[in-house]
Amino acid sequence: MRVTLYSRPGCHLCDDLKAALAAMEDDIAFTLVERNIEDDPRDMERYRYLIPVLDIENGLLLYPPYEWNVLADALRSASLNTNA
């Protein structure tokens, strides 16, 4: 399963989310792809004031603030949809 993190350099909330996702990788199989919104004008327009945004393949598009149990549940649910 692919999980895309929309972020930008210097975003401490993005760094916190990335660290939380790294801790979850042992329990939930996913590939994290990080996209710098500054590299794509469409991403910048869409997510400028919303980062970090998490796009879970076969799952939800999540916006902050994040509750870690909700995030873990969303990843598990998407993982089950991927394996079905």
C-alpha positions in Angstrom: 0.0 0.0 0.0 1.2 3.5 -0.8 0.9 6.4 1.6 1.7 9.8 0.3 2.7 12.6 2.7 2.3 16.1 1.3 4.7 18.3 3.1 7.3 21.1 2.8 10.7 21.8 4.2 10.8 23.3 7.7 7.3 22.0 8.6 7.7 20.6 12.2 4.2 19.1 12.0 5.3 17.2 8.8 8.4 15.9 10.6 6.3 14.8 13.6 3.9 12.9 11.3 6.7 11.3 9.3 8.3 10.1 12.6 4.9 8.6 13.7 4.5 6.9 10.4 8.0 5.4 10.6 7.1 3.9 14.0 3.9 2.4 12.5 5.8 0.7 9.6 6.7 -2.3 11.7 3.0 -3.1 12.4 1.4 -2.0 9.1 2.9 -2.6 5.7 3.1 0.5 3.6 5.4 2.5 1.4 5.8 6.1 2.4 6.2 8.6 -0.5 6.9 12.2 0.5 5.9 15.0 -1.8 7.2 18.5 -1.3 4.3 20.8 -2.2 6.8 23.5 -3.3 7.8 21.3 -6.2 4.3 21.3 -7.9 2.2 24.4 -8.3 -1.0 22.4 -8.1 0.0 20.7 -4.8 1.0 24.1 -3.5 -2.3 25.7 -4.4 -4.3 22.7 -2.9 -2.3 22.1 0.3 -0.5 25.3 1.2 -2.5 25.9 4.4 -3.3 22.3 5.1 -0.1 20.4 5.5 0.8 17.8 6.5 -1.8 16.0 4.4 -1.7 12.2 4.2 -3.2 10.4 1.2 -3.7 6.7 2.0 -4.0 4.4 -1.1 -7.4 2.6 -0.9 -8.3 4.7 2.1 -8.7 8.2 3.3 -7.2 11.6 2.6 -6.4 12.9 6.1 -5.8 16.4 7.3 -4.4 17.7 10.6 -4.8 17.7 13.5 -4.0 14.0 13.7 -5.1 11.6 16.4 -2.6 8.7 16.3 -5.2 6.0 17.0 -7.4 7.3 14.1 -4.3 7.4 11.8 -3.4 3.8 12.7 -7.0 2.7 12.2 -7.1 4.3 8.8 -3.8 2.7 7.8 -5.0 -0.8 9.0 -8.3 -0.4 7.2 -6.7 0.6 3.9 -4.2 -2.2 4.3 -7.1 -4.7 4.5 -8.7 -3.1 1.4 -5.4 -3.6 -0.4 -5.2 -7.2 0.5 -8.8 -8.1 -0.3 
